[in-house]
């Protein structure tokens, strides 16, 4: 089992513990705001399970039907997770409206707040660790999972504020109002996860900073070549695919051109993990006099 898979299973375990605490807080108090927080955590547990399954699939080696591997499974998982967040937001809105139409007093607020606050502290610590490891492993599924948990932390804080306002003011309608505000936030968070994931599915290029660094490394390590052009990149989960045309003098031997390619690949892979490189060598007559000029 890979490190990413173990982390995804860890999210499932943490999510179940946190969910139990939040469901207890809601059942004790009857607060709509605390219900909204528990509903968000249900989604986190489901999302962690989806992330684990996606990581299992993404870890499979390339085969005849998938010669470029299965890494994009992580993007599909992130889209599903975003959809689950949106569904949770709609459930929370429904509960908020029901609570507004039929207001109920909040009971045992102190015990509910302690349970919910403890669960939130656990979530915050795990989300911070998960995001750090997700960046290290370049895992869209783990990063999406971390984003869900951070959203859960925000909703928990909002829920606790809602309970506190009701107790301070004696206005029961503040509880469903806070729940509705949380639902809008959760809805926006789900939309952001979906947008990011769809971008990956559509083969969006890495950030301009990454592309600029790639061009710089090619220029610095392709000594003997003339230029590199038609440079293209795309992400696929942990992998980044890079291809470009390398123009060399027409009289250069195949062995010499191959040596330049090896040198460029070594420099790029030494700095960037998960890079899959394809270089098409061309004679100087194919030069476009644009793109990357070799130093």
C-alpha positions as CSV (number, residue, x, y, z in Angstrom):
1,X,0.0,0.0,0.0
2,X,1.4,3.4,-1.0
3,X,1.9,6.3,1.4
4,X,-1.0,8.2,-0.3
5,X,-3.3,5.3,0.2
6,X,-2.4,5.0,3.9
7,X,-3.1,8.7,4.3
8,X,-6.5,8.3,2.7
9,X,-7.3,5.4,5.0
10,X,-6.2,7.7,7.9
11,X,-8.7,10.3,6.7
12,X,-11.5,7.7,6.8
13,X,-10.6,6.7,10.4
14,X,-10.2,10.3,11.6
15,X,-13.5,11.3,9.8
16,X,-15.4,8.5,11.5
17,X,-14.2,9.5,15.0
18,X,-15.0,13.2,14.3
19,X,-18.4,12.4,12.8
20,X,-19.4,10.4,15.9
21,X,-18.5,13.3,18.2
22,X,-20.4,15.8,16.0
23,X,-23.5,13.6,15.7
24,X,-23.5,13.4,19.5
25,X,-23.2,17.2,19.8
26,X,-26.2,17.6,17.4
27,X,-28.3,14.9,19.1
28,X,-27.7,16.5,22.5
29,X,-28.4,20.1,21.5
30,X,-30.9,19.8,18.5
31,X,-29.0,22.7,16.9
32,X,-29.5,23.2,13.1
33,X,-26.0,24.8,12.9
34,X,-24.5,21.7,14.6
35,X,-26.4,19.5,12.2
36,X,-24.9,21.4,9.3
37,X,-21.5,20.7,10.7
38,X,-22.2,17.0,11.1
39,X,-23.6,16.8,7.6
40,X,-20.4,18.3,6.2
41,X,-18.4,15.7,8.1
42,X,-20.5,12.8,6.6
43,X,-19.3,14.1,3.2
44,X,-15.7,14.2,4.4
45,X,-15.9,10.5,5.4
46,X,-17.4,9.6,2.0
47,X,-14.9,11.7,0.2
48,X,-12.0,10.0,2.0
49,X,-13.3,6.6,0.9
50,X,-13.5,7.9,-2.7
51,X,-10.0,9.3,-2.5
52,X,-8.7,5.9,-1.2
53,X,-10.3,4.0,-4.1
54,X,-9.0,6.5,-6.6
55,X,-5.5,6.3,-5.2
56,X,-5.7,2.5,-5.4
57,X,-6.6,2.8,-9.1
58,X,-4.1,5.5,-9.8
59,X,-1.3,3.3,-8.4
60,X,-1.9,0.6,-11.0
61,X,0.9,0.5,-13.5
62,X,0.4,1.3,-17.2
63,X,-1.2,-1.4,-19.3
64,X,-2.2,-2.0,-22.9
65,X,-5.5,-0.1,-22.5
66,X,-3.9,2.7,-20.4
67,X,-0.4,3.2,-21.7
68,X,0.0,6.5,-19.9
69,X,-1.1,5.0,-16.6
70,X,-4.1,5.5,-14.4
71,X,-3.1,8.7,-12.6
72,X,-6.1,10.7,-13.8
73,X,-8.4,8.6,-11.6
74,X,-7.5,11.1,-8.8
75,X,-9.1,14.0,-10.8
76,X,-12.3,11.9,-11.2
77,X,-12.3,11.3,-7.5
78,X,-11.9,15.0,-6.8
79,X,-14.9,15.8,-9.1
80,X,-17.0,13.2,-7.2
81,X,-15.9,14.7,-3.9
82,X,-16.9,18.2,-5.1
83,X,-20.3,16.8,-6.0
84,X,-20.7,15.3,-2.6
85,X,-19.9,18.7,-1.0
86,X,-22.6,20.4,-3.2
87,X,-25.1,17.7,-2.1
88,X,-24.3,18.3,1.5
89,X,-24.9,22.0,1.1
90,X,-28.4,21.3,-0.3
91,X,-29.1,19.0,2.7
92,X,-28.0,21.7,5.1
93,X,-30.2,24.3,3.4
94,X,-33.2,22.0,3.8
95,X,-32.4,21.5,7.5
96,X,-32.0,25.2,8.0
97,X,-35.3,26.0,6.4
98,X,-37.0,23.2,8.5
99,X,-35.5,24.6,11.7
100,X,-36.5,28.2,10.8
101,X,-40.1,27.1,10.1
102,X,-40.3,25.0,13.3
103,X,-37.8,26.5,15.8
104,X,-36.7,24.4,18.7
105,X,-34.8,25.4,21.8
106,X,-31.1,24.5,22.1
107,X,-30.4,22.3,25.2
108,X,-27.2,21.3,26.9
109,X,-25.3,23.7,24.7
110,X,-22.2,23.6,26.9
111,X,-21.7,19.8,26.4
112,X,-22.5,20.1,22.7
113,X,-19.9,22.9,22.3
114,X,-17.2,20.9,24.0
115,X,-17.8,17.8,21.9
116,X,-17.9,19.8,18.7
117,X,-14.9,21.9,19.6
118,X,-12.8,18.9,20.4
119,X,-13.8,17.3,17.1
120,X,-12.8,20.5,15.3
121,X,-9.4,20.6,16.9
122,X,-8.7,17.0,15.7
123,X,-9.9,18.0,12.2
124,X,-7.7,21.1,12.0
125,X,-4.6,19.1,13.0
126,X,-5.3,16.3,10.5
127,X,-6.1,18.7,7.6
128,X,-2.9,20.6,8.1
129,X,-0.8,17.4,8.1
130,X,-2.8,16.0,5.1
131,X,-2.3,19.1,3.0
132,X,1.5,19.1,3.7
133,X,1.8,15.4,2.7
134,X,-0.5,15.9,-0.3
135,X,1.8,18.6,-1.6
136,X,4.8,16.4,-1.1
137,X,3.2,13.5,-2.9
138,X,1.6,15.7,-5.6
139,X,-1.7,14.0,-5.0
140,X,-4.9,15.9,-6.2
141,X,-7.1,13.5,-4.2
142,X,-5.3,14.1,-0.9
143,X,-5.3,17.8,-1.5
144,X,-9.0,17.8,-2.3
145,X,-9.6,15.8,0.9
146,X,-7.6,18.3,2.9
147,X,-9.6,21.1,1.5
148,X,-12.8,19.3,2.5
149,X,-11.6,19.0,6.1
150,X,-10.6,22.7,6.2
151,X,-14.1,23.5,5.0
152,X,-15.4,21.3,7.9
153,X,-13.3,23.3,10.3
154,X,-14.8,26.5,9.1
155,X,-18.3,25.2,9.3
156,X,-17.6,23.9,12.8
157,X,-16.5,27.3,14.0
158,X,-19.5,28.9,12.3
159,X,-21.8,26.4,14.0
160,X,-20.3,27.1,17.4
161,X,-20.8,30.8,16.8
162,X,-24.4,30.2,15.9
163,X,-25.1,28.3,19.1
164,X,-23.3,31.0,21.1
165,X,-25.4,33.8,19.5
166,X,-28.7,32.0,20.3
167,X,-27.7,31.6,23.9
168,X,-26.6,35.2,24.2
169,X,-29.5,36.8,22.4
170,X,-32.3,34.3,23.0
171,X,-33.2,34.5,19.3
172,X,-33.8,31.0,18.0
173,X,-33.9,32.0,14.4
174,X,-30.2,32.8,14.5
175,X,-29.4,29.1,14.6
176,X,-31.0,28.2,11.2
177,X,-29.6,31.5,9.8
178,X,-26.0,30.4,10.7
179,X,-26.8,27.0,9.2
180,X,-27.8,28.6,5.9
181,X,-24.7,30.7,5.8
182,X,-22.6,27.6,6.4
183,X,-24.5,25.9,3.5
184,X,-23.6,28.7,1.1
185,X,-19.9,28.5,2.1
186,X,-19.9,24.7,1.7
187,X,-21.6,25.1,-1.8
188,X,-18.8,27.6,-2.8
189,X,-16.1,25.2,-1.5
190,X,-17.6,22.3,-3.5
191,X,-17.7,24.4,-6.7
192,X,-14.0,25.3,-6.2
193,X,-13.0,21.6,-5.9
194,X,-15.0,20.7,-9.0
195,X,-13.4,23.6,-11.0
196,X,-9.9,22.6,-10.1
197,X,-10.5,18.9,-10.9
198,X,-12.1,19.6,-14.2
199,X,-9.1,21.7,-15.1
200,X,-6.9,18.7,-14.5
201,X,-9.2,16.5,-16.6
202,X,-8.9,19.0,-19.4
203,X,-5.1,18.8,-19.4
204,X,-4.5,22.3,-18.1
205,X,-0.9,23.3,-18.0
206,X,1.1,23.8,-14.8
207,X,1.4,27.2,-13.3
208,X,3.4,29.9,-15.3
209,X,6.2,29.7,-12.7
210,X,6.7,25.9,-13.3
211,X,6.6,26.4,-17.1
212,X,9.1,29.3,-16.8
213,X,11.4,27.1,-14.8
214,X,11.2,24.2,-17.3
215,X,12.2,26.6,-20.1
216,X,15.1,27.9,-18.1
217,X,16.4,24.4,-17.4
218,X,16.1,23.5,-21.1
219,X,18.0,26.6,-22.1
220,X,20.8,26.0,-19.5
221,X,21.4,22.3,-20.2
222,X,20.9,21.9,-23.9
223,X,24.4,23.1,-24.9
224,X,25.2,22.0,-28.4
225,X,21.6,22.5,-29.6
226,X,20.2,25.6,-31.3
227,X,16.7,26.0,-29.9
228,X,13.7,24.2,-28.4
229,X,10.2,25.0,-29.5
230,X,6.6,23.8,-29.3
231,X,7.0,23.1,-25.6
232,X,3.8,21.7,-24.1
233,X,3.0,20.4,-20.6
234,X,0.0,18.9,-18.9
235,X,-0.8,17.4,-15.5
236,X,-2.2,13.9,-14.9
237,X,-2.3,13.3,-11.1
238,X,1.2,12.8,-9.8
239,X,2.7,13.1,-13.2
240,X,3.5,16.0,-15.4
241,X,3.9,15.3,-19.1
242,X,6.4,17.5,-21.0
243,X,7.2,17.4,-24.7
244,X,9.1,19.7,-27.0
245,X,11.1,19.8,-30.3
246,X,14.9,20.2,-29.9
247,X,16.7,21.7,-33.0
248,X,20.3,20.6,-33.4
249,X,22.9,21.2,-36.2
250,X,22.1,19.1,-39.2
251,X,25.6,17.5,-39.2
252,X,25.3,16.4,-35.6
253,X,25.3,12.6,-35.0
254,X,22.4,10.8,-33.5
255,X,24.6,9.8,-30.6
256,X,25.5,13.5,-29.9
257,X,21.9,14.6,-30.1
258,X,20.8,11.8,-27.8
259,X,23.5,12.9,-25.3
260,X,22.0,16.4,-25.2
261,X,18.5,15.0,-24.7
262,X,19.8,12.8,-21.8
263,X,21.4,15.8,-20.2
264,X,18.3,17.9,-20.4
265,X,16.1,15.1,-19.1
266,X,18.5,14.5,-16.1
267,X,18.4,18.2,-15.2
268,X,14.6,18.4,-15.4
269,X,14.0,15.2,-13.4
270,X,16.5,16.2,-10.8
271,X,14.4,19.2,-9.9
272,X,10.9,18.0,-10.7
273,X,9.4,14.8,-9.5
274,X,6.9,12.8,-11.7
275,X,8.1,14.3,-14.9
276,X,7.5,12.3,-18.1
277,X,9.5,13.8,-21.0
278,X,9.3,13.3,-24.8
279,X,11.8,15.2,-27.0
280,X,11.6,15.3,-30.8
281,X,15.0,16.1,-32.3
282,X,15.0,18.1,-35.6
283,X,17.7,19.5,-37.9
284,X,18.5,23.2,-38.0
285,X,16.3,23.7,-41.1
286,X,13.3,23.2,-38.8
287,X,14.2,26.1,-36.5
288,X,11.4,28.5,-35.9
289,X,13.6,31.1,-34.1
290,X,11.2,31.3,-31.2
291,X,10.5,29.4,-28.1
292,X,13.6,28.5,-26.0
293,X,17.0,29.7,-27.3
294,X,19.8,27.6,-25.9
295,X,22.4,29.5,-23.9
